[in-house]
Amino acid sequence: MQIITDITQLRELRRTWQSAKEAIAFVPTMGNLHQGHLALVAEAKKHASKVVVSIFVNPLQFGPDEDLDAYPRTIEQDKSSLERLGVDILFMPSVSDIYPRGLEQQTFVEVPGLSYMICGASRPGHFRGVATIVCKLFNMVQPNMAFFGEKDFQQLQVIKAMVTDLSMNLSIHGVATMRESDGLAMSSRNNYLSQEQRKIAPRLYEVISDMASAIEKGRRDFSVLIVGARQQLVEAGLKPDYIEVRAAESLLQVGHEDKHLVILAAAFLGKTRLIDNIQVKLN
């Protein structure tokens, strides 16, 4: 595995691969890799002859009261994990390489509509930061395909829309959420949970699983289901941010013709914000 920090060096190697007609897969991350990240890499290796993984904690997607400085960084452990999986390049650019004119002067990419709802309403500017960094990384790596986890379902839809709207020449692959044995979606932010909070955290998945089961059995009173789910979370010790039932592709309110739905939820457990989702297919 080559570790590259320089964009020019990355592009030179990319040109060599391109000349050899190698298929290149890309997995962008912020590091602190868990089994969910590694599943993305494993999936990428099934589809491409070369795999590039980036580690970059992106300041542009963190709000003023969020955990940029506290975000866990485990570089040596991450390197070992990626090397074991046979990653070809680990790309670790610096903030000054990514944002040479500073964050305030940075040209940004924003996907309207999708970026402002649900998580975007709770975290203004977050998806602008995500779209901008992913666009920049795509321009640097120039992959044929890129892989993202479905845990961040709204993020996945934002990136798919950006790729379509900007006529980018790559395919986007969503990979199913990896979960702990008790159902909790794997996330770097799970490291923030105390031992007691960690026991409570799986309730988020349990509650939306019950909602999904009810919808599959014919319930369509989504607002009633949401009120009940919020109450269950509060009783468990979580503070709900949002629970929504939306059309999976557009993330708009469910219409009569929509058959592929997604339940999206976020809740605070202490200072830690957990997110999760479940897709529901209607008959």
C-alpha positions in Angstrom: 0.0 0.0 0.0 1.3 3.4 -1.0 0.6 6.3 1.3 0.3 9.5 -0.6 -0.2 13.0 0.7 0.6 15.0 -2.5 -2.1 15.6 -5.1 0.5 15.7 -8.0 1.9 12.3 -7.0 -1.6 10.9 -6.8 -2.5 12.2 -10.3 0.7 10.8 -11.8 -0.1 7.3 -10.5 -3.7 7.7 -11.6 -2.5 8.4 -15.2 -0.4 5.3 -15.1 -3.4 3.2 -14.1 -5.6 4.9 -16.7 -3.1 4.0 -19.4 -3.2 0.4 -18.2 -7.0 0.5 -18.3 -7.3 -0.3 -14.6 -10.7 0.0 -13.0 -10.3 2.3 -10.0 -12.6 2.3 -7.0 -12.6 5.0 -4.3 -13.7 5.0 -0.7 -13.6 8.4 1.0 -13.4 8.4 4.8 -12.7 10.6 7.8 -10.6 7.8 9.4 -11.2 6.0 12.7 -12.1 3.1 10.6 -14.5 0.4 11.9 -16.0 -2.7 10.2 -18.5 -0.6 8.3 -15.7 1.2 6.5 -13.8 -2.0 5.9 -16.9 -3.5 4.4 -16.9 -0.6 1.8 -13.3 -1.4 1.0 -14.0 -5.1 0.6 -16.9 -4.3 -1.7 -14.8 -1.9 -3.7 -12.2 -4.7 -4.2 -14.9 -6.9 -5.8 -15.6 -4.3 -8.5 -12.2 -2.8 -9.3 -8.5 -3.8 -9.9 -7.2 -0.7 -7.9 -8.7 0.7 -4.7 -8.0 4.2 -3.3 -9.0 5.1 0.2 -8.8 8.6 1.6 -8.6 9.8 5.2 -9.4 13.4 5.6 -11.3 14.9 8.6 -13.2 17.6 6.7 -13.6 20.9 8.7 -16.1 22.2 6.1 -18.8 19.8 7.2 -18.6 20.5 10.9 -20.8 23.1 12.5 -19.5 25.7 15.0 -20.7 23.6 18.0 -19.8 20.2 16.6 -16.9 17.9 17.4 -14.2 18.6 14.9 -11.4 18.7 17.4 -12.7 15.8 19.4 -13.3 13.6 16.3 -11.4 10.4 16.9 -8.2 10.0 14.9 -6.5 6.5 14.8 -4.2 6.8 11.9 -1.7 4.0 12.7 -4.6 1.5 13.3 -6.3 2.7 10.1 -3.2 2.1 8.1 -2.8 -1.4 9.4 -6.4 -2.3 8.6 -6.2 -0.9 5.1 -2.9 -2.7 4.4 -4.4 -6.0 5.5 -7.2 -5.5 3.0 -4.8 -4.9 0.1 -5.7 -1.2 -0.5 -3.4 0.2 -3.3 -3.3 3.8 -2.2 -4.1 5.6 1.1 -4.5 9.2 0.3 -4.1 11.6 3.2 -4.1 15.2 2.1 -3.6 18.1 4.5 -6.2 20.8 5.1 -4.0 23.4 3.3 -3.8 21.1 0.2 -7.6 20.7 0.2 -8.5 24.3 1.0 -5.5 26.4 -0.2 -7.4 29.7 0.0 -8.9 28.8 3.4 -12.4 27.8 4.3 -13.9 31.3 4.0 -12.7 31.7 0.4 -13.5 28.1 -0.8 -15.8 27.6 -3.8 -18.5 25.2 -2.7 -20.8 22.7 -4.2 -24.4 22.5 -2.9 -27.2 20.2 -3.9 -30.5 22.2 -3.4 -33.5 20.6 -1.8 -31.9 17.4 -0.6 -29.3 19.3 1.4 -31.8 21.4 3.4 -34.2 18.8 4.7 -34.1 16.3 7.6 -30.4 16.1 8.7 -29.7 19.2 6.6 -32.3 21.2 8.6 -30.7 20.1 11.9 -27.1 20.7 10.6 -27.2 23.8 8.3 -24.3 23.8 5.9 -23.3 20.2 6.6 -24.2 18.7 3.2 -22.6 21.7 1.5 -19.4 20.7 3.2 -19.9 17.0 2.3 -20.7 17.7 -1.4 -17.8 20.1 -1.7 -15.2 17.7 -0.3 -16.5 14.7 -2.2 -16.5 16.7 -5.4 -12.9 17.8 -4.8 -11.8 14.2 -3.9 -13.5 12.9 -7.0 -11.6 15.5 -9.1 -8.3 14.4 -7.5 -8.7 10.7 -7.6 -10.8 10.5 -10.8 -12.2 7.0 -9.9 -14.5 4.9 -12.1 -16.7 4.2 -9.1 -17.0 5.2 -5.4 -18.5 3.4 -2.4 -20.6 4.9 0.5 -22.4 3.4 3.5 -26.2 3.4 3.6 -26.1 4.4 7.2 -25.7 8.0 6.0 -28.6 7.5 3.7 -29.3 11.2 3.1 -25.6 11.8 2.3 -25.7 9.0 -0.2 -28.7 10.6 -2.0 -27.0 14.0 -2.0 -23.9 12.5 -3.6 -25.9 10.6 -6.2 -27.7 13.8 -7.1 -24.4 15.8 -7.3 -22.9 13.2 -9.6 -25.9 13.2 -11.9 -26.3 17.0 -11.9 -22.6 17.7 -12.6 -22.3 15.0 -15.3 -19.5 13.2 -13.4 -18.2 10.1 -15.1 -18.4 7.6 -12.3 -20.9 5.2 -10.6 -21.9 5.5 -7.0 -22.5 2.3 -5.0 -24.4 2.2 -1.6 -23.3 -0.6 0.8 -25.6 -1.9 3.5 -25.2 -0.6 7.0 -22.9 -2.7 9.2 -24.3 -3.3 12.7 -23.0 -4.5 16.1 -24.5 -7.7 17.4 -27.2 -5.8 19.3 -28.3 -3.9 16.2 -26.5 -0.5 16.8 -25.3 0.9 13.5 -21.5 1.1 13.4 -20.2 4.6 13.7 -17.0 6.4 14.8 -19.2 8.5 17.1 -20.1 5.4 19.1 -16.7 5.8 20.7 -18.1 8.8 22.6 -20.8 6.7 24.4 -20.3 5.8 28.0 -20.8 2.2 29.1 -24.3 3.0 30.2 -25.2 4.9 27.1 -23.9 2.1 24.9 -26.5 -0.2 26.5 -29.3 2.3 25.6 -28.1 3.2 22.0 -29.6 0.1 20.3 -33.1 1.3 21.1 -32.9 3.7 18.2 -32.7 0.8 15.7 -35.2 -1.2 17.7 -37.8 1.6 17.5 -37.5 2.2 13.8 -37.5 -1.5 13.2 -40.9 -1.7 14.9 -42.0 1.2 12.7 -40.8 -0.7 9.6 -42.6 -3.8 10.6 -45.9 -1.9 11.2 -45.6 -0.2 7.8 -44.9 -3.6 6.1 -48.1 -4.9 7.7 -50.2 -2.1 6.2 -50.0 0.9 8.6 -50.0 4.2 6.7 -50.7 6.6 9.6 -47.0 7.7 9.6 -47.6 10.7 11.8 -49.1 8.5 14.5 -46.2 6.0 14.2 -43.7 8.8 14.5 -45.3 10.2 17.6 -45.2 6.8 19.2 -41.6 6.2 18.2 -40.5 9.6 19.6 -42.1 8.7 22.9 -40.4 5.4 23.0 -37.0 7.0 22.5 -37.7 9.6 25.2 -38.6 6.8 27.6 -35.4 5.0 26.8 -33.3 8.1 27.6 -32.7 9.4 24.1 -33.5 12.9 22.9 -35.1 12.6 19.4 -33.8 15.0 16.7 -36.1 13.8 14.0 -37.9 10.7 12.8 -39.2 10.8 9.2 -40.8 8.4 6.7 -39.9 9.5 3.2 -39.8 8.2 -0.4 -36.4 6.6 -0.6 -35.0 8.2 -3.8 -36.3 11.7 -3.5 -36.6 11.9 0.3 -39.8 13.8 -0.2 -43.1 13.1 1.6 -44.5 9.7 0.7 -47.0 9.8 -2.2 -49.6 7.2 -3.2 -47.4 5.8 -5.9 -44.2 5.4 -3.8 -43.3 1.8 -3.0 -39.8 2.2 -1.8 -39.7 4.1 1.5 -37.1 4.9 4.1 -37.4 5.6 7.8 -34.8 8.1 8.9 -34.0 8.9 12.5 -31.5 10.9 14.6 -31.4 11.2 18.4 -29.0 12.5 21.0 -27.7 10.3 23.7 -25.9 12.7 26.0 -23.8 14.8 23.6 -23.6 12.0 21.0 -25.8 12.3 18.0 -26.8 8.9 16.6 -28.4 8.4 13.2 -30.0 5.4 11.6 -32.4 4.3 8.8 -34.3 1.4 7.5 -35.6 1.0 4.0 -39.1 -0.5 3.5 -40.4 -2.0 0.3 -44.2 -2.0 -0.1 -46.1 -4.6 -2.1 
